[in-house]
Amino acid sequence: MMTKMNSTILVAGATGNLGQKICRELLKRNAQVRAIVRSGSNKEIIEALEKDGVDVFEVDWSNQQELISACNGVHCIISAITGLHHVIVDAQLNLLNAAVAASVPRFIPSDFSCDFTLMPKGENRNFDFRKEFQQYLDSLPIKATSIFNGCFADILRYNTPLFNVPEKTIGYYDDKTDWEIDFTTMDNTAEFTAATAMDKSSPRFLRIASFRVSPEMLVDLSEKHKDQKFQLVSMGSMEEFSAFNKMQRATHPEGEQQLYPGWQQAQYLYSMFSIHHPALDNSRYTGINWEAVESYI
Ligand SMILES: NC(=O)c1ccc[n+]([C@@H]2O[C@H](COP(=O)([O-])OP(=O)(O)OC[C@H]3O[C@@H](n4cnc5c(N)ncnc54)[C@H](OP(=O)(O)O)[C@@H]3O)[C@@H](O)[C@H]2O)c1
């Protein structure tokens, strides 16, 4: 499956949490790693990346010539940038156009989410940006692979309505007590993404999960590993949840300028109970140790 041991892979968003991990996983796989950063990007992180062997290019993302120069000779671009429309659509599109101009053969967009292609428009604002970018990506002469990792597993440590440790409650919607949600650690996502970048034959979509767990399974696991009794709590219907999120969004327009306002976090929870992967591509690459749910309970 690994096709070229010295592929040159360009990482955008290399100073981010996921981007840094992807760079290190690519180096482990003997890729030539190039990162594009901005003038204001974190200098300590850049120094650490350079020390590890990453070639760092500082670019002005509005300057197409600078982006094209950074893309020259690259076999695959991984985008791990984060932001609102001006980042996920506008900035990524600048990079995509530069990639096509420089004849880069492959592009991995900054999707890293549930499979938003299955989600109707209007239910998750941040997914809608990705849907819009997908239309550009699929209209241009470049091969793309989106990686759908479900939800980063860390969320299980943040006391959400799904898994609230102080309250000892585990929430669900409709009758979805046995609905399995896909969770992937950031480390596993980075490992899989690096392997995908080195794989010339990767398909348009790949779906992964370190583990899948339902509200009912969380109750059992908590009792077993925390020795505490958790209550399953009905949070209402999915229809009510969707309507509530739309109302929250309409009454909090300031959230349109924020990446994760309250209503956006609720839209992610709604997505977790709306979409799960029909099948996983975990076994496509060898050498990835998929984290177990027990580490998060
Ligand atoms: N599935 C999940 O549960 C989940 C959870 C969290 C994140 N994610 C996804 O994972 C991916 C990476 O997220 P992350 O948490 O690693 O992000 P992060 O740590 O916030 O890093 C964001 C990166 O984007 C870059 N960036 C921001 N604005 C930019 C712009 N205008 N132009 C160019 N670069 C820009 C930043 O560069 P500078 O250093 O220059 O600012 C930084 O490198 C995203 O697709 C995100 O949506 C998924």
Ligand as a Chemical Component Dictionary entry (heavy atoms), coordinates in Angstrom:
data_LIG
# 
_chem_comp.id                   LIG 
_chem_comp.type                 NON-POLYMER 
_chem_comp.pdbx_formal_charge   0 
_chem_comp.three_letter_code    LIG 
# 
loop_
_chem_comp_atom.comp_id 
_chem_comp_atom.atom_id 
_chem_comp_atom.alt_atom_id 
_chem_comp_atom.type_symbol 
_chem_comp_atom.charge 
_chem_comp_atom.model_Cartn_x 
_chem_comp_atom.model_Cartn_y 
_chem_comp_atom.model_Cartn_z 
_chem_comp_atom.pdbx_ordinal 
LIG N1  N1  N 0  -13.832 15.369 14.920 1  
LIG C1  C1  C 0  -13.614 16.122 15.984 2  
LIG O1  O1  O 0  -14.125 15.841 17.092 3  
LIG C2  C2  C 0  -12.720 17.323 15.895 4  
LIG C3  C3  C 0  -12.445 18.099 17.044 5  
LIG C4  C4  C 0  -11.566 19.182 16.920 6  
LIG C5  C5  C 0  -11.018 19.499 15.674 7  
LIG N2  N2  N 1  -11.354 18.745 14.584 8  
LIG C6  C6  C 0  -10.838 19.047 13.246 9  
LIG O2  O2  O 0  -9.453  18.725 13.173 10 
LIG C7  C7  C 0  -8.792  19.612 12.267 11 
LIG C8  C8  C 0  -7.614  20.263 12.996 12 
LIG O3  O3  O 0  -8.072  20.887 14.187 13 
LIG P1  P1  P 0  -7.072  21.334 15.372 14 
LIG O4  O4  O 0  -7.846  21.222 16.637 15 
LIG O5  O5  O -1 -5.762  20.645 15.223 16 
LIG O6  O6  O 0  -6.889  22.895 15.066 17 
LIG P2  P2  P 0  -5.962  23.957 15.813 18 
LIG O7  O7  O 0  -5.104  23.328 16.844 19 
LIG O8  O8  O 0  -6.839  25.089 16.235 20 
LIG O9  O9  O 0  -4.992  24.465 14.637 21 
LIG C9  C9  C 0  -5.501  25.249 13.626 22 
LIG C10 C10 C 0  -4.486  25.414 12.516 23 
LIG O10 O10 O 0  -5.126  26.151 11.467 24 
LIG C11 C11 C 0  -4.273  27.208 11.062 25 
LIG N3  N3  N 0  -5.058  28.348 10.609 26 
LIG C12 C12 C 0  -6.044  28.980 11.289 27 
LIG N4  N4  N 0  -6.525  30.003 10.547 28 
LIG C13 C13 C 0  -5.838  29.987 9.384  29 
LIG C14 C14 C 0  -5.889  30.798 8.214  30 
LIG N5  N5  N 0  -6.742  31.834 8.100  31 
LIG N6  N6  N 0  -5.040  30.511 7.212  32 
LIG C15 C15 C 0  -4.186  29.482 7.325  33 
LIG N7  N7  N 0  -4.086  28.681 8.398  34 
LIG C16 C16 C 0  -4.902  28.934 9.424  35 
LIG C17 C17 C 0  -3.465  27.557 12.310 36 
LIG O11 O11 O 0  -2.288  28.187 11.890 37 
LIG P3  P3  P 0  -1.550  29.384 12.688 38 
LIG O12 O12 O 0  -0.601  28.691 13.590 39 
LIG O13 O13 O 0  -0.878  30.163 11.640 40 
LIG O14 O14 O 0  -2.627  30.144 13.418 41 
LIG C18 C18 C 0  -3.245  26.186 12.937 42 
LIG O15 O15 O 0  -2.102  25.581 12.405 43 
LIG C19 C19 C 0  -9.892  20.585 11.787 44 
LIG O16 O16 O 0  -10.484 20.100 10.623 45 
LIG C20 C20 C 0  -10.909 20.533 12.915 46 
LIG O17 O17 O 0  -12.215 20.896 12.526 47 
LIG C21 C21 C 0  -12.171 17.657 14.679 48 
# 
loop_
_chem_comp_bond.comp_id 
_chem_comp_bond.atom_id_1 
_chem_comp_bond.atom_id_2 
_chem_comp_bond.value_order 
_chem_comp_bond.pdbx_ordinal 
LIG N1  C1  SING 1  
LIG C1  O1  DOUB 2  
LIG C1  C2  SING 3  
LIG C2  C3  SING 4  
LIG C2  C21 DOUB 5  
LIG C3  C4  DOUB 6  
LIG C4  C5  SING 7  
LIG C5  N2  DOUB 8  
LIG N2  C6  SING 9  
LIG N2  C21 SING 10 
LIG C6  O2  SING 11 
LIG C6  C20 SING 12 
LIG O2  C7  SING 13 
LIG C7  C8  SING 14 
LIG C7  C19 SING 15 
LIG C8  O3  SING 16 
LIG O3  P1  SING 17 
LIG P1  O4  DOUB 18 
LIG P1  O5  SING 19 
LIG P1  O6  SING 20 
LIG O6  P2  SING 21 
LIG P2  O7  DOUB 22 
LIG P2  O8  SING 23 
LIG P2  O9  SING 24 
LIG O9  C9  SING 25 
LIG C9  C10 SING 26 
LIG C10 O10 SING 27 
LIG C10 C18 SING 28 
LIG O10 C11 SING 29 
LIG C11 N3  SING 30 
LIG C11 C17 SING 31 
LIG N3  C12 SING 32 
LIG N3  C16 SING 33 
LIG C12 N4  DOUB 34 
LIG N4  C13 SING 35 
LIG C13 C14 SING 36 
LIG C13 C16 DOUB 37 
LIG C14 N5  SING 38 
LIG C14 N6  DOUB 39 
LIG N6  C15 SING 40 
LIG C15 N7  DOUB 41 
LIG N7  C16 SING 42 
LIG C17 O11 SING 43 
LIG C17 C18 SING 44 
LIG O11 P3  SING 45 
LIG P3  O12 DOUB 46 
LIG P3  O13 SING 47 
LIG P3  O14 SING 48 
LIG C18 O15 SING 49 
LIG C19 O16 SING 50 
LIG C19 C20 SING 51 
LIG C20 O17 SING 52 
# 
